[in-house]
Amino acid sequence: MLDTLQYVLAALSGAVVGFSLGLVGGGGSILAVPLMVYLVGVPSAHMAIGTSALAVAANAATGLASHARAHTVKWRCGGMYAAAGVVGALAGSTLGKAFDGQKLLFLFALVMVVVGIIMLRGRKAGGVPGAECNRENAPKVLGFGLGTGLFSGFFGIGGGFLIVPGLVASTRMPMINAVGTSLVAVTAFGLTTALNYAFSGYVDWPLAGIFIAGGIVGGFGGTTLAKRLSGTGTLTTVFAVLIFVVAGYMLWRSWGAM
């Protein structure tokens, strides 16, 4: 049973995660899992992954609503990516539950380092404003969706940090559209993973509720700032640095526990 301070920390953590999702369409679980484990103090890695997946799905849905009002969501692309990704997320989350929790966190941190490098390399990408999903790029969109979903489910993450570059790579849409559209898939991936973990008893429902409440507040702020900073590379650089810091801390903690 968690104490009052831990619930307060969960609300603050949720605000950070919600802000991140609204701002860049990713980073939700890449921050939520380590915050759950190392700040809030959830003792079980699998419980942290399952609970954060549910919270990220709900917070992503809130951010999606804000982006939809701003007309930055390409619904067909989001639907295609999500449909393929759900299949991958279901398979990935089933496989992830069979792994040792500390080893899973260690592998998760390694993936974070790779993603941070990818984000830095693509920070100046522009995009094609009128880009859409059609028959020509459908195989590529579905392929990226399936692969992203697999990673998302295995590590218990929303997958936005992979979905955004995946959408840009497969459709060449602008960053602001990739951010908004990615939240369709983040919501679907997170919910799929959460339900799979909940079936095994790995979701702390009261904690998830507190986390979600904080995320709703943070999500509105993140979406507002995303519209102001769209088209710049500074935001991506700062977030990539944050990923490296969190990954380094997770590698240090999980290495000592193995």
DANORGI-V464947 format. One record per residue. N is the residue number from 1. RES is the residue in one letter. SS is DSSP state (H for helix, E for strand, C for the rest). OMEGA is omega as a letter, one per 30 degrees, with the letter a starting at -180 (none if undefined). D_FIRST is the distance of its C-alpha to the first C-alpha in Angstrom with 1 decimal. Layout:
# DANORGI-V464947
n	res	ss	omega	d_first
N	RES	SS	OMEGA	D_FIRST
N	RES	SS	OMEGA	D_FIRST
This chain:
# DANORGI-V464947
n	res	ss	omega	d_first
1	M	C	a	0.0
2	L	C	l	3.8
3	D	C	a	6.7
4	T	H	a	10.0
5	L	H	l	11.9
6	Q	H	l	9.9
7	Y	H	l	10.5
8	V	H	l	14.1
9	L	H	l	14.6
10	A	H	l	13.6
11	A	H	l	16.3
12	L	H	l	18.8
13	S	H	l	18.3
14	G	H	l	18.9
15	A	H	l	22.0
16	V	H	a	23.3
17	V	H	l	22.9
18	G	H	l	24.5
19	F	H	l	27.3
20	S	H	a	28.0
21	L	H	l	28.3
22	G	H	a	30.6
23	L	H	a	32.6
24	V	H	l	33.3
25	G	C	a	31.9
26	G	C	l	29.8
27	G	C	a	27.4
28	G	H	a	24.4
29	S	H	l	22.5
30	I	H	l	24.5
31	L	H	a	22.5
32	A	H	a	19.3
33	V	H	l	18.4
34	P	H	l	19.0
35	L	H	l	17.4
36	M	H	a	14.1
37	V	H	a	14.5
38	Y	H	l	16.2
39	L	H	a	15.5
40	V	H	l	12.0
41	G	C	l	10.9
42	V	C	a	9.6
43	P	C	a	10.4
44	S	C	l	12.4
45	A	H	a	15.6
46	H	H	l	16.1
47	M	H	l	12.8
48	A	H	a	13.8
49	I	H	a	17.3
50	G	H	a	16.6
51	T	H	a	14.4
52	S	H	l	17.0
53	A	H	l	19.8
54	L	H	a	18.9
55	A	H	a	18.6
56	V	H	l	21.8
57	A	H	a	23.6
58	A	H	l	23.0
59	N	H	l	23.9
60	A	H	l	26.9
61	A	H	l	28.1
62	T	H	l	28.1
63	G	H	l	30.1
64	L	H	l	32.4
65	A	H	l	33.3
66	S	H	l	34.3
67	H	H	l	36.3
68	A	H	l	38.0
69	R	H	l	39.2
70	A	C	l	40.7
71	H	C	l	42.4
72	T	C	a	41.1
73	V	C	l	39.8
74	K	C	a	42.1
75	W	H	a	40.7
76	R	H	l	42.8
77	C	H	a	41.8
78	G	H	l	38.1
79	G	H	l	38.5
80	M	H	a	40.3
81	Y	H	a	37.9
82	A	H	a	34.8
83	A	H	l	36.5
84	A	H	a	37.4
85	G	H	a	34.0
86	V	H	l	31.9
87	V	H	l	33.8
88	G	H	a	33.0
89	A	H	l	29.3
90	L	H	l	28.9
91	A	H	a	30.7
92	G	H	a	28.9
93	S	H	l	25.4
94	T	H	l	26.4
95	L	H	a	27.8
96	G	H	a	24.9
97	K	C	a	22.4
98	A	C	a	24.9
99	F	C	l	24.8
100	D	C	a	22.8
101	G	H	a	20.0
102	Q	H	l	21.4
103	K	H	l	24.9
104	L	H	l	23.9
105	L	H	l	22.7
106	F	H	l	26.0
107	L	H	l	28.1
108	F	H	a	26.3
109	A	H	l	27.4
110	L	H	l	30.9
111	V	H	l	31.2
112	M	H	l	30.2
113	V	H	l	33.1
114	V	H	a	35.5
115	V	H	l	34.4
116	G	H	l	34.8
117	I	H	l	38.4
118	I	H	l	39.2
119	M	H	l	38.1
120	L	H	a	40.3
121	R	H	a	43.3
122	G	C	a	43.1
123	R	C	a	42.5
124	K	C	a	46.1
125	A	C	a	46.4
126	G	C	a	47.9
127	G	C	l	48.0
128	V	C	a	50.2
129	P	C	a	49.4
130	G	C	a	50.8
131	A	C	l	49.0
132	E	C	l	48.0
133	C	C	a	46.9
134	N	C	a	50.0
135	R	H	a	51.5
136	E	H	a	52.4
137	N	H	a	49.0
138	A	H	l	47.0
139	P	H	l	46.9
140	K	H	l	45.6
141	V	H	a	43.0
142	L	H	l	41.7
143	G	H	l	41.8
144	F	H	a	39.7
145	G	H	l	37.3
146	L	H	a	36.9
147	G	H	l	36.4
148	T	H	l	33.9
149	G	H	l	31.9
150	L	H	l	31.8
151	F	H	a	30.5
152	S	H	a	27.9
153	G	H	a	26.5
154	F	H	a	26.7
155	F	H	l	24.7
156	G	C	a	22.4
157	I	C	l	24.2
158	G	C	l	25.8
159	G	C	a	29.1
160	G	H	a	30.7
161	F	H	l	31.8
162	L	H	a	33.8
163	I	H	a	34.8
164	V	H	l	36.5
165	P	H	l	38.9
166	G	H	l	39.3
167	L	H	l	40.5
168	V	H	a	42.8
169	A	H	a	44.2
170	S	H	a	44.9
171	T	H	a	46.2
172	R	C	l	47.0
173	M	C	l	45.5
174	P	C	a	44.8
175	M	H	a	41.5
176	I	H	l	40.5
177	N	H	l	41.2
178	A	H	l	39.2
179	V	H	a	36.2
180	G	H	a	36.4
181	T	H	a	37.2
182	S	H	a	34.5
183	L	H	l	31.8
184	V	H	a	33.1
185	A	H	l	32.3
186	V	H	l	29.0
187	T	H	a	27.8
188	A	H	a	29.1
189	F	H	a	27.9
190	G	H	a	24.3
191	L	H	l	24.2
192	T	H	l	25.8
193	T	H	a	23.4
194	A	H	a	20.3
195	L	H	l	21.7
196	N	H	l	22.5
197	Y	H	l	19.0
198	A	H	l	17.5
199	F	H	l	20.1
200	S	C	l	18.5
201	G	C	a	14.9
202	Y	C	l	14.2
203	V	C	l	13.1
204	D	C	a	9.8
205	W	H	l	11.8
206	P	H	l	10.3
207	L	H	l	10.1
208	A	H	l	13.5
209	G	H	l	14.8
210	I	H	a	14.2
211	F	H	a	15.7
212	I	H	a	18.6
213	A	H	l	19.4
214	G	H	a	19.9
215	G	H	l	21.9
216	I	H	l	24.3
217	V	H	a	25.4
218	G	H	a	25.9
219	G	H	l	27.6
220	F	H	l	30.4
221	G	H	a	31.2
222	G	H	l	31.3
223	T	H	l	33.7
224	T	H	a	36.0
225	L	H	l	36.3
226	A	H	l	36.9
227	K	H	a	39.9
228	R	H	a	41.3
229	L	H	a	40.9
230	S	C	l	42.0
231	G	C	l	44.8
232	T	C	a	43.9
233	G	C	a	42.7
234	T	H	a	41.0
235	L	H	a	37.7
236	T	H	l	37.5
237	T	H	a	38.4
238	V	H	a	35.7
239	F	H	l	33.0
240	A	H	l	34.3
241	V	H	l	34.1
242	L	H	l	30.5
243	I	H	a	29.9
244	F	H	a	31.7
245	V	H	a	29.6
246	V	H	l	26.2
247	A	H	l	27.7
248	G	H	l	29.0
249	Y	H	l	25.7
250	M	H	l	24.0
251	L	H	a	27.0
252	W	H	a	26.8
253	R	H	a	23.1
254	S	H	l	23.2
255	W	H	a	26.7
256	G	H	a	25.5
257	A	H	a	22.7
258	M	C	none	25.1
